[in-house]
């Protein structure tokens, strides 16, 4: 090794927050352009939004929101269990 040489480090951050919503849209093309929230199963006490599409975000749906157990913020939002 070169004692006088410093190694540089690269930190690469990838924000894949909307990735799962994009995957659902790819599998279910009828959801394209609609507000979409990916959530845990409410019956397993994991009924929170994990991620959402950009359409849903523009309408006020956020990560960690409660979902189907309580009325959704946006009535037209499609909730998909993960």
NORKAWO-V677834 format. One record per pair of residues at least 12 apart in sequence whose ideal C-beta (glycine too) atoms are under 8 Angstrom apart, sorted by the first residue. I is the first residue (numbers start at 1). J is the second residue. If there is no record, write none. Layout:
# NORKAWO-V677834
i=I j=J
i=I j=J
This chain:
# NORKAWO-V677834
i=17 j=51
i=17 j=63
i=18 j=51
i=18 j=52
i=18 j=53
i=18 j=54
i=19 j=51
i=20 j=38
i=20 j=50
i=20 j=51
i=20 j=82
i=21 j=36
i=21 j=37
i=21 j=38
i=21 j=51
i=21 j=52
i=21 j=53
i=21 j=56
i=22 j=53
i=24 j=36
i=24 j=38
i=24 j=80
i=25 j=53
i=31 j=78
i=33 j=55
i=34 j=53
i=34 j=55
i=34 j=76
i=34 j=78
i=35 j=52
i=35 j=53
i=35 j=55
i=35 j=56
i=35 j=59
i=35 j=61
i=35 j=74
i=35 j=76
i=35 j=77
i=35 j=78
i=36 j=52
i=36 j=53
i=36 j=55
i=36 j=56
i=36 j=77
i=36 j=78
i=36 j=80
i=37 j=49
i=37 j=51
i=37 j=52
i=37 j=53
i=37 j=56
i=37 j=61
i=37 j=65
i=37 j=67
i=37 j=72
i=37 j=77
i=37 j=78
i=37 j=79
i=37 j=80
i=38 j=50
i=38 j=51
i=38 j=52
i=38 j=80
i=38 j=82
i=39 j=67
i=39 j=68
i=39 j=79
i=39 j=80
i=39 j=81
i=39 j=82
i=40 j=81
i=40 j=82
i=41 j=81
i=41 j=82
i=42 j=67
i=42 j=68
i=42 j=69
i=47 j=66
i=47 j=67
i=47 j=68
i=47 j=69
i=48 j=64
i=48 j=65
i=48 j=66
i=48 j=67
i=49 j=61
i=49 j=62
i=49 j=63
i=49 j=64
i=49 j=65
i=49 j=66
i=49 j=67
i=49 j=79
i=50 j=63
i=50 j=82
i=51 j=63
i=52 j=77
i=56 j=74
i=56 j=77
i=59 j=73
i=59 j=74
i=59 j=77
i=60 j=73
i=60 j=74
i=61 j=73
i=61 j=74
i=61 j=77
i=67 j=79
